[in-house]
Amino acid sequence: MTTDKIIVPLDVPDLDSAIALVDKLPQVTFWKVGLELFTSTGPKILDILKSQEKRIFLDLKFHDIPNTVAGACRAAASYGVDLLTIHATCGKDALKAAAEAVQIGAEKAGTKPPKLIAITLLTSISARQLAFDLKIPLELPEFALEMALLAQNSGLNGVVCSPQEVQQLRTSCEKDFLLVCPGIRPIWAEKGDQKRSLTPSQAITAGADYLVIGRPITAAAEPELAWNQIVEELKTV
Ligand SMILES: O=c1ccn([C@@H]2O[C@H](COP(=O)(O)O)[C@@H](O)[C@H]2O)c(=O)[nH]1
């Protein structure tokens, strides 16, 4: 297992903190820029990461009507990022419009289109919350599978899913359909707000393509040590 499969989120409030984290962990090749950093500082961090030849997951989790997500995807695709997110619950028309828009946006900017991946169900949602708060009348694994198939049938490249659903999605979705998993927790890490987690080695064994691992590394007293521990764990897979 290569360390290129580990994506570390830059969940920090400003550009200086982001640069400090990137400098602290030069071995990380794939960074995730999410809502907090992008909302506070805009696309500057993308240029900085690109200048260091890092891969970028732009996790803006678009959720809107077809015309609006298409516009947002066209703009995001022009940045030349590697992965981009949208919620599967936008529905088929919006997903199709988004898939088309990333191609158009990238072509216009003369860059490679990002892989567009859909959130099936946030990893912070438990089966109980799905049933009682969101009133979804399906079992959680069935709902996650339906969202993944909706994304696949709408022309998306993959999904963001809990590692707990990877095995099922790996057998039900096409071979090259990307499965990107947050909610990864080594046994020594706090779960925090993550409700559907597995360890790094369990997630890779189940068939995940990429692991998104944030606080177990970035909030550790020694982030480099935490990274090394995870890499050692993954050598056993
Ligand atoms: O369902 C989802 C979708 C995205 N995320 C993002 O992944 C990271 C996880 O960070 P941790 O610190 O390892 O919990 C974070 O940036 C989320 O926005 C997710 O957790 N679940």
The ligand as a Gaussian input file, in Angstrom:
#p B3LYP/6-31G(d) Opt

LIG

0 1
 O      -18.790000      11.948000       5.005000
 C      -17.787000      12.682000       5.155000
 C      -17.340000      13.546000       4.180000
 C      -16.218000      14.298000       4.401000
 N      -15.569000      14.243000       5.585000
 C      -14.357000      15.076000       5.754000
 O      -13.215000      14.237000       5.999000
 C      -12.395000      14.815000       6.992000
 C      -12.295000      13.866000       8.151000
 O      -11.472000      14.412000       9.150000
 P      -11.191000      13.679000      10.532000
 O      -10.476000      14.726000      11.330000
 O      -10.335000      12.478000      10.210000
 O      -12.498000      13.291000      11.145000
 C      -12.992000      16.160000       7.363000
 O      -12.317000      17.148000       6.622000
 C      -14.439000      16.079000       6.899000
 O      -14.925000      17.318000       6.436000
 C      -16.016000      13.390000       6.568000
 O      -15.454000      13.314000       7.679000
 N      -17.119000      12.629000       6.317000

